[in-house]
Amino acid sequence: MDMITYFLIALSTSVLGSFLGIGGGVILLPILLLMGVSQGTAAFSSALTVFTMAIFTCSIYYKRKQGNVGLALKIAVTSIPTTFLGAMVNQMLPEAVYRFLYGALIVVLLGIMVWKKKRHNEKPHFLSEYRIIPYVFGVIIGFLAGLFGIGGGPIVIPILLLIFMLNQKTASATSSYVTLLTSLASIGSYAIIGGSDFSIGIYMIPGAIIGALIGTKLNKLLDEKWIAILFNILLIALFALNLIKM
């Protein structure tokens, strides 16, 4: 694959990632694996692309005063340490087990989104009343972000929608703040354990920057209903992609 191909992949996934608030790693990772990129290189390149995209995405959302920064910081505090643990486990897992767990994660996220739809316009879940809950979720999100190199966004959004009952655009921005910190921790963890391979990631950085600018513009223009629909379609597509790879 040449550098233009990697650039275009990063561009397209970053547009979706910044638009939906999922970071883009959850899209990028299975694509890289399908292309034959090794598990460790794919996870690191994914985290690097997500972090680059998140820097620009978060700066734009912050200027718009969009998202709950305080809630994002609470989740990130405990997610960062467990991101390192997830990255270490990534290096030890057989590839078949890794793909199975990734597919299982997508199924769980789809289930949460279906549940959320049934609870439309209800009050926040009773769990949101406990101050410790954001920190507890942070532990889980961080581990999964490090394990799969996905930045945490796809896991954060369903939780923000279901437990804290944020609207779709607020959840997208809040998730982006969390993703910025967890993806940075993920990059650091791979660097520490010797899994940092920049061979393809360096070509993805420009695509991530441009994608962030386009995605945040789309988030502002489109209705929340369409953001939710596209998020669900994305999860279904990812599950199908994982089945093909298996």
Summary of the structure (lengths in Angstrom):
residues: 246
radius of gyration: 16.3
end to end distance: 21.8
largest distance: 50.5
contacts: 954
relative contact order: 0.24
helix: 81%
strand: 0%
